[in-house]
Amino acid sequence: MIISLSALYGWGDFPLEFIMPRKPARKKPASRKPAKGKRFVKIVKNPKTGRTKKVSYGQAGKAKSGGDRIKPNTKKGDAYCARSLGIKKRLSKKAQNNPNSPNNLSRKKWKCKGSKSSK
């Protein structure tokens, strides 16, 4: 942007950066808040590039009773583990073994071993 100072002070035209230098841009840190509709978040750093990424996972909210939604070693836990195993099987081998995928992080919270939830 060019400001005409000649009208004010009788000077020539100067770029705005010459008068008011810009501050260097600061990188924002990754937010610790999960995405909308998700309950947990994990900040993952790529070892090759050093970039950080936010992985949100888990259903937000509480159970009907007001307690925790995640209850391992129950029928509900077994049903979740069986469902998520079906999701996991459809992925490539590389994606199946990714410990930071939302599906694998949720399976870890439910303590899934195969299609069963354990204590």
GROMACS elastic network, one bead per residue, 0.5 to 0.9 nm:
[ bonds ]
;  ai    aj funct       b0    kb
    1    15     6  0.62198   500
    1    16     6  0.59441   500
    1    17     6  0.84359   500
    2    13     6  0.67793   500
    2    14     6  0.62189   500
    2    16     6  0.59453   500
    3     6     6  0.88117   500
    3    13     6  0.62835   500
    3    14     6  0.63027   500
    3    15     6  0.65066   500
    3    16     6  0.64397   500
    4     7     6  0.63340   500
    4     8     6  0.77655   500
    4    11     6  0.80855   500
    4    12     6  0.71176   500
    4    13     6  0.50380   500
    4    14     6  0.70845   500
    4    15     6  0.89035   500
    5     8     6  0.50876   500
    5     9     6  0.57513   500
    5    10     6  0.65172   500
    5    11     6  0.55683   500
    5    12     6  0.63987   500
    5    13     6  0.60616   500
    5    14     6  0.74749   500
    6     9     6  0.53335   500
    6    12     6  0.53573   500
    6    13     6  0.66601   500
    7    10     6  0.58607   500
    7    11     6  0.77685   500
    8    11     6  0.78417   500
    9    12     6  0.88442   500
   11    14     6  0.85289   500
   14    17     6  0.82912   500
   14    18     6  0.66090   500
   14    19     6  0.74827   500
   15    18     6  0.55334   500
   15    19     6  0.71391   500
   15    20     6  0.89578   500
   16    19     6  0.53515   500
   16    20     6  0.59162   500
   16    21     6  0.75860   500
   17    20     6  0.50390   500
   17    22     6  0.63789   500
   18    21     6  0.60859   500
   22    25     6  0.86439   500
   23    26     6  0.87320   500
   28    31     6  0.84043   500
   29    32     6  0.89517   500
   29    52     6  0.88027   500
   30    33     6  0.88735   500
   30    43     6  0.75774   500
   30    52     6  0.71892   500
   30    53     6  0.72124   500
   30    54     6  0.68033   500
   31    34     6  0.79571   500
   31    43     6  0.86834   500
   31    54     6  0.75993   500
   32    41     6  0.66745   500
   32    42     6  0.78015   500
   32    43     6  0.75425   500
   32    54     6  0.77691   500
   33    36     6  0.89538   500
   33    39     6  0.89134   500
   33    40     6  0.81571   500
   33    41     6  0.68148   500
   33    54     6  0.89984   500
   33    56     6  0.85938   500
   34    37     6  0.80518   500
   34    38     6  0.58146   500
   34    39     6  0.62651   500
   34    40     6  0.58797   500
   34    41     6  0.50835   500
   34    42     6  0.84661   500
   34    54     6  0.80550   500
   34    55     6  0.78509   500
   34    56     6  0.52787   500
   34    57     6  0.77594   500
   35    38     6  0.55629   500
   35    39     6  0.80113   500
   35    40     6  0.86669   500
   35    41     6  0.80633   500
   35    55     6  0.85776   500
   35    56     6  0.59495   500
   35    57     6  0.83178   500
   36    39     6  0.84321   500
   36    56     6  0.89441   500
   36    60     6  0.84014   500
   37    57     6  0.88962   500
   37    58     6  0.83856   500
   37    59     6  0.64760   500
   37    60     6  0.53210   500
   37    61     6  0.82676   500
   38    41     6  0.80000   500
   38    56     6  0.61075   500
   38    57     6  0.55039   500
   38    58     6  0.53809   500
   38    59     6  0.51262   500
   38    61     6  0.84613   500
   39    56     6  0.72911   500
   39    57     6  0.63171   500
   39    58     6  0.52174   500
   39    59     6  0.56227   500
   39    61     6  0.72788   500
   40    55     6  0.84045   500
   40    56     6  0.57326   500
   40    57     6  0.54491   500
   40    58     6  0.60072   500
   40    59     6  0.83101   500
   40    60     6  0.80863   500
   41    54     6  0.66955   500
   41    55     6  0.55960   500
   41    57     6  0.63140   500
   41    58     6  0.86544   500
   42    53     6  0.83597   500
   42    54     6  0.58894   500
   42    55     6  0.52394   500
   42    56     6  0.65305   500
   42    57     6  0.83850   500
   42   100     6  0.81346   500
   42   105     6  0.89677   500
   43    52     6  0.65588   500
   43    53     6  0.57364   500
   43    55     6  0.62752   500
   43    56     6  0.87967   500
   44    51     6  0.83542   500
   44    52     6  0.54817   500
   44    53     6  0.51999   500
   44    54     6  0.62321   500
   44    55     6  0.71559   500
   44   100     6  0.73783   500
   45    48     6  0.88790   500
   45    49     6  0.84034   500
   45    50     6  0.59973   500
   45    51     6  0.56379   500
   45    53     6  0.63275   500
   45    54     6  0.88793   500
   46    49     6  0.56772   500
   46    50     6  0.50807   500
   46    51     6  0.54390   500
   46    52     6  0.62629   500
   46    53     6  0.78833   500
   47    50     6  0.53859   500
   47    51     6  0.78779   500
   48    51     6  0.83148   500
   49    52     6  0.88912   500
   55   100     6  0.74539   500
   55   101     6  0.74863   500
   55   102     6  0.66710   500
   56   102     6  0.66477   500
   57    60     6  0.87939   500
   57   101     6  0.86017   500
   57   102     6  0.50465   500
   57   103     6  0.75048   500
   57   105     6  0.71883   500
   57   106     6  0.65561   500
   58   102     6  0.76748   500
   58   103     6  0.85485   500
   58   105     6  0.83659   500
   58   106     6  0.59621   500
   58   109     6  0.88616   500
   59    62     6  0.88276   500
   59    69     6  0.83572   500
   60    69     6  0.88200   500
   61    68     6  0.86131   500
   61    69     6  0.76637   500
   62    65     6  0.78262   500
   62    66     6  0.55327   500
   62    67     6  0.60315   500
   62    68     6  0.57729   500
   62    69     6  0.55008   500
   63    66     6  0.51857   500
   63    67     6  0.55512   500
   63    68     6  0.59551   500
   63    70     6  0.84810   500
   64    67     6  0.74671   500
   64    69     6  0.84552   500
   65    68     6  0.85011   500
   66    69     6  0.84334   500
   67    70     6  0.89398   500
   68    71     6  0.71297   500
   70    76     6  0.88105   500
   70    77     6  0.75161   500
   70   109     6  0.74319   500
   70   110     6  0.62748   500
   71    74     6  0.64213   500
   71    76     6  0.74919   500
   71    77     6  0.61971   500
   71   110     6  0.69117   500
   71   117     6  0.89771   500
   72    75     6  0.86093   500
   72    76     6  0.79638   500
   72    77     6  0.51243   500
   72    78     6  0.78686   500
   72   109     6  0.82031   500
   72   110     6  0.52183   500
   72   111     6  0.62833   500
   72   112     6  0.80196   500
   72   117     6  0.55492   500
   72   118     6  0.60604   500
   72   119     6  0.59891   500
   73    76     6  0.81472   500
   73    77     6  0.58748   500
   73    78     6  0.69365   500
   73   110     6  0.83093   500
   73   111     6  0.81745   500
   73   112     6  0.88973   500
   73   116     6  0.77765   500
   73   119     6  0.53959   500
   74    78     6  0.62513   500
   74    79     6  0.86086   500
   74   117     6  0.71114   500
   74   118     6  0.83328   500
   75    78     6  0.50558   500
   75    79     6  0.61462   500
   75    80     6  0.86031   500
   75   117     6  0.84464   500
   76    79     6  0.50904   500
   76    80     6  0.62014   500
   76    81     6  0.86585   500
   76   117     6  0.88498   500
   77    80     6  0.50942   500
   77    81     6  0.61429   500
   77    82     6  0.86049   500
   77   110     6  0.65195   500
   77   111     6  0.85409   500
   77   112     6  0.80063   500
   77   116     6  0.73497   500
   77   117     6  0.53804   500
   77   118     6  0.83816   500
   78    81     6  0.51217   500
   78    82     6  0.61444   500
   78    83     6  0.85850   500
   78   110     6  0.89587   500
   78   112     6  0.79176   500
   78   115     6  0.64561   500
   78   117     6  0.50013   500
   78   118     6  0.84376   500
   79    82     6  0.52270   500
   79    83     6  0.61983   500
   79    84     6  0.86431   500
   79   115     6  0.78677   500
   79   116     6  0.78376   500
   79   117     6  0.84782   500
   80    83     6  0.51108   500
   80    84     6  0.60595   500
   80    85     6  0.84376   500
   80   107     6  0.84146   500
   80   110     6  0.81049   500
   80   112     6  0.86612   500
   80   115     6  0.82243   500
   80   116     6  0.85281   500
   80   117     6  0.82282   500
   81    84     6  0.51580   500
   81    85     6  0.59308   500
   81    86     6  0.86354   500
   81   107     6  0.67488   500
   81   110     6  0.75068   500
   81   111     6  0.85205   500
   81   112     6  0.56565   500
   81   113     6  0.78094   500
   81   114     6  0.71238   500
   81   116     6  0.57598   500
   81   117     6  0.62438   500
   82    85     6  0.51489   500
   82    86     6  0.65047   500
   82    87     6  0.89957   500
   82   112     6  0.87641   500
   82   114     6  0.74870   500
   82   116     6  0.67298   500
   82   117     6  0.88386   500
   83    86     6  0.53062   500
   83    87     6  0.67030   500
   83    88     6  0.88999   500
   83   115     6  0.78360   500
   84    88     6  0.61485   500
   84    89     6  0.86453   500
   84   103     6  0.68311   500
   84   104     6  0.85583   500
   84   106     6  0.87729   500
   84   107     6  0.73017   500
   84   115     6  0.81277   500
   85    89     6  0.60912   500
   85    90     6  0.88000   500
   85   103     6  0.89239   500
   85   107     6  0.86642   500
   85   112     6  0.89041   500
   85   114     6  0.68185   500
   85   115     6  0.61834   500
   86    89     6  0.52258   500
   86    90     6  0.66553   500
   86   115     6  0.88198   500
   87    90     6  0.55741   500
   87    91     6  0.70877   500
   87   103     6  0.79273   500
   88    91     6  0.55515   500
   88    92     6  0.85138   500
   88    95     6  0.82366   500
   88    96     6  0.58027   500
   88   103     6  0.73788   500
   88   104     6  0.81201   500
   89    92     6  0.78529   500
   89    93     6  0.85827   500
   89    96     6  0.72680   500
   90    96     6  0.85692   500
   91    94     6  0.80333   500
   91    95     6  0.59133   500
   91    96     6  0.58717   500
   92    95     6  0.52251   500
   92    96     6  0.60717   500
   92    97     6  0.87643   500
   93    96     6  0.50247   500
   93    97     6  0.63773   500
   93    98     6  0.88060   500
   94    97     6  0.54879   500
   94    98     6  0.64683   500
   95    98     6  0.51499   500
   95    99     6  0.87199   500
   95   101     6  0.76526   500
   96    99     6  0.82154   500
   96   101     6  0.83689   500
   96   104     6  0.79794   500
   97   100     6  0.88872   500
   97   101     6  0.86828   500
   97   104     6  0.82856   500
   98   101     6  0.57626   500
   98   104     6  0.74063   500
   99   102     6  0.85557   500
   99   103     6  0.89503   500
   99   104     6  0.59169   500
   99   105     6  0.67927   500
  100   103     6  0.83626   500
  100   104     6  0.66610   500
  100   105     6  0.62190   500
  101   104     6  0.53500   500
  101   105     6  0.61880   500
  101   106     6  0.86511   500
  102   105     6  0.51293   500
  102   106     6  0.61382   500
  102   107     6  0.85697   500
  103   106     6  0.52365   500
  103   107     6  0.61588   500
  103   108     6  0.86813   500
  104   108     6  0.61705   500
  104   109     6  0.87636   500
  105   108     6  0.51243   500
  105   109     6  0.65172   500
  105   110     6  0.89001   500
  106   109     6  0.50827   500
  106   110     6  0.63467   500
  106   111     6  0.85378   500
  106   112     6  0.89004   500
  107   110     6  0.50837   500
  107   111     6  0.59919   500
  107   112     6  0.53158   500
  107   113     6  0.84179   500
  107   117     6  0.87995   500
  108   112     6  0.62281   500
  108   113     6  0.88803   500
  109   112     6  0.78855   500
  110   117     6  0.64453   500
  110   118     6  0.80004   500
  110   119     6  0.89071   500
  111   116     6  0.84814   500
  111   117     6  0.55739   500
  111   118     6  0.57062   500
  111   119     6  0.68966   500
  112   115     6  0.67451   500
  112   116     6  0.57125   500
  112   118     6  0.62678   500
  113   116     6  0.55126   500
  113   117     6  0.60779   500
  113   118     6  0.68161   500
  114   117     6  0.79638   500
